[in-house]
Amino acid sequence: MTTKEKLMADMKQAMKDREAGKLRLEVIRMVRSDIRNAEINGKNKEELTENEVLAVIMKAVKMREDSLAEFIKGQRQDLIDQTNKELEILKAYLPAAMSDEELTGIVKEAIASVGAVSPKDMGKVMKAVLPQVQGRADGKRINTIVKSLLQ
């Protein structure tokens, strides 16, 4: 079952659950809308691949994590609670995160394959790594590991 199919099935279940699944329904509808917009605005106007769908979900997670930091600064407990619940719902659709050891191994392989020797080659390494870890590692985390290995 693809992520899009799982989102559709979960949306139907949330509709049946009425009040109990209200937040879940809102979040799923928002993600499906984001996916649909990405398909419409895409270059080839076709359905997104599984990796592209995961990228849309990762973007939604990243936005909420950024918002969460601001809500914590502003001491808005109500918004903190709601954002945490939304993050929990969204993260259920993402594959398990990679460990630092796995990620470091992939980065080392990419550095060797592109022949990177200095921090100037960081773009080449990131370009090689990102498709391999789509949805399983945050770009910021990858960036940190690449920087440390190219120093």
URZI-V206086 format. One record per backbone hydrogen bond with DSSP energy under -1.0 kcal/mol. CO is the residue of the C=O (numbers start at 1). NH is the residue of the N-H. E is the energy in kcal/mol with one decimal. If there is no record, write none. Layout:
BEGIN
co=CO nh=NH e=E
co=CO nh=NH e=E
END
This chain:
BEGIN
co=2 nh=6 e=-2.3
co=3 nh=7 e=-2.5
co=4 nh=8 e=-2.0
co=5 nh=9 e=-2.5
co=6 nh=10 e=-2.6
co=7 nh=11 e=-2.1
co=8 nh=12 e=-2.1
co=9 nh=13 e=-2.0
co=10 nh=14 e=-2.4
co=11 nh=15 e=-2.0
co=12 nh=16 e=-1.7
co=13 nh=17 e=-1.7
co=17 nh=20 e=-1.6
co=19 nh=22 e=-1.3
co=21 nh=25 e=-2.8
co=22 nh=26 e=-2.2
co=23 nh=27 e=-2.5
co=24 nh=28 e=-2.5
co=25 nh=29 e=-2.6
co=26 nh=30 e=-2.2
co=27 nh=31 e=-2.3
co=28 nh=32 e=-2.7
co=29 nh=33 e=-2.3
co=30 nh=34 e=-2.3
co=31 nh=35 e=-2.5
co=32 nh=36 e=-2.5
co=33 nh=37 e=-2.7
co=34 nh=38 e=-2.1
co=35 nh=39 e=-2.0
co=36 nh=40 e=-2.4
co=37 nh=41 e=-2.8
co=49 nh=53 e=-2.2
co=50 nh=54 e=-2.3
co=51 nh=55 e=-1.9
co=52 nh=56 e=-1.8
co=53 nh=57 e=-2.1
co=54 nh=58 e=-2.8
co=55 nh=59 e=-2.1
co=56 nh=60 e=-1.9
co=57 nh=61 e=-2.4
co=58 nh=62 e=-2.8
co=59 nh=63 e=-2.3
co=60 nh=64 e=-1.9
co=61 nh=65 e=-2.4
co=62 nh=66 e=-2.3
co=63 nh=67 e=-2.2
co=64 nh=68 e=-2.6
co=65 nh=69 e=-1.7
co=66 nh=70 e=-1.5
co=67 nh=71 e=-2.6
co=68 nh=72 e=-2.3
co=69 nh=73 e=-1.9
co=70 nh=74 e=-2.2
co=71 nh=76 e=-2.3
co=76 nh=80 e=-2.2
co=77 nh=81 e=-2.6
co=78 nh=82 e=-1.9
co=79 nh=83 e=-2.5
co=80 nh=84 e=-2.3
co=81 nh=85 e=-1.9
co=82 nh=86 e=-2.3
co=83 nh=87 e=-2.6
co=84 nh=88 e=-2.1
co=85 nh=89 e=-2.0
co=86 nh=90 e=-2.6
co=87 nh=91 e=-2.8
co=90 nh=93 e=-1.8
co=99 nh=103 e=-2.3
co=100 nh=104 e=-2.6
co=101 nh=105 e=-2.1
co=102 nh=106 e=-2.1
co=103 nh=107 e=-2.4
co=104 nh=108 e=-2.6
co=105 nh=109 e=-2.1
co=106 nh=110 e=-2.2
co=107 nh=111 e=-2.6
co=108 nh=112 e=-2.2
co=109 nh=113 e=-2.5
co=110 nh=114 e=-2.3
co=111 nh=116 e=-1.7
co=118 nh=121 e=-2.1
co=119 nh=122 e=-1.5
co=121 nh=125 e=-1.8
co=122 nh=126 e=-2.8
co=123 nh=127 e=-2.3
co=124 nh=128 e=-1.4
co=125 nh=129 e=-2.2
co=126 nh=130 e=-2.6
co=129 nh=132 e=-1.1
co=129 nh=133 e=-1.3
co=133 nh=136 e=-2.6
co=136 nh=98 e=-2.6
co=138 nh=142 e=-2.1
co=139 nh=143 e=-2.7
co=140 nh=144 e=-2.0
co=141 nh=145 e=-1.9
co=142 nh=146 e=-2.8
co=143 nh=147 e=-2.5
co=144 nh=148 e=-2.3
co=145 nh=149 e=-2.0
co=146 nh=150 e=-1.9
END
